[in-house]
Amino acid sequence: MNLSFHEDWPAAAANLERFWRGESLGRPAMHLTADRPADQRPPIPEPSSPEEKYLSLEFLCAQYEATLGGRYFLAEALPCTSGLMAGWLPAYGAPLQFMPDTIWINPIIEDWERAPDLEQTWDNDQWRRLLRIVRGLGEFAEGKFLVGIPPILPPNDLLSMLREVNRFLLDLIEHPDEIKHALRVMTANWLKMFDALADLAAERFVGLHHHYPVWHPQRICVTQSDVSCMISPATFEEFIVPELEEMTQAAGPAIYHLDGPDAIRHLDRVLDLPGVAMLQWVPGAGRPGGFEHWMSLFKRAQERGKKIFLPVSLARLETAIREFVPEQTFMVCHAPDLASAYEALAQAEAWTREYWG
């Protein structure tokens, strides 16, 4: 499969297959991009409203073509529809608010005696609209860039929104059976949605990516529990781990999105999950973002045999290569121009030889 937005996608795909098998590339796997010259960058369209930004197929096609077409994609960089917020559409009929930077899902579960039928209400107009968007993007992108699984929210975080997070947290104590039943049902529904979207991608593309620009030759998923920053390890084990086990076994290998210092207390339990293959970390608002501040976290993941998703500035590339096992590291790097990108690639290979033999 060729992609016109990548300089040599067949070679990149072959490298990523080796990366997933744990083989050496002579450097870390690298999502390496560079800006095209200003006069070669297509103008990026501006949406007329937040809803158009997230849900208009015409706008999304124009936006991805402009943003992806304004960059070079080298090494294992994946030109793709990462960050497709339309993935929040399947919300069991909950009213959605479209904001400039996010989509807000309004609560719909006022009490458990009058809760919606979660076994049925997922298959609605919101879900079918997402399918139309993904199908349309796939038709537009074929031969140019990849369309994969948008970030459909995992059951635990979505249920906390449908119930309202403070009520959800109280329900873990006052209505545990209702929460567990809802999570079981929503996990089964999530897997149905994942399968349908993966099948849709397979009609036009080889391999799959989910929310992050990491390609797998077969299937890959992303999961998380942002609400876990507000619960204890025992509660995490009781309510969240069963969902994670089922999803990562059925749809994995999985990238786990760990969000914020208060979620670190669950890291070792997450790393215990056989289906979790890669850790992605976000430090949260007001916290330092550079990997140097969280070195021990990434090293804990690698010591447990997991790969890491590591944004790295070119200025810190040598440090990252020195500190992290190359076969277990997927770096995300951006260069200001093509020459700088090729130089970074050569340096990555030289530093890998120097520090890892």
Buried (B, 14 or more C-beta within 10 A) or exposed (E): EEBEBBBBBEEBBBBBBBBBEEEEBEBBBBBBBBBBEEEEBEEEBEBEEBBBBBBBBEBBBBBBBBBBBBBBBBBBBBBBBBEBBBBBBBBBBBEBEBEEEEBEBEBBBEEBEEBBEBEEBBBBEBBEBBBEBBBBBBEBBBEBBBBBBBBBBBBBBBBBBBBBBEBBBEBBEEBEEBBBBBBBBBBBBBBEBBEBBBEBBEEBBBBBBBBBBBBBBEBBBBBBBBBBBBBEEEBBEBBBBBBBBBBBEBBBBBBBBBBBEEBBBBBEBBBEBEBBBBBBBBBBEEEEEBBEEBBEBBBBBBEBEBBBBBBBEBEBBBBBBEBBEBBBBBBBBBBEEBEBBBEBBEBBBBBBEEEBE
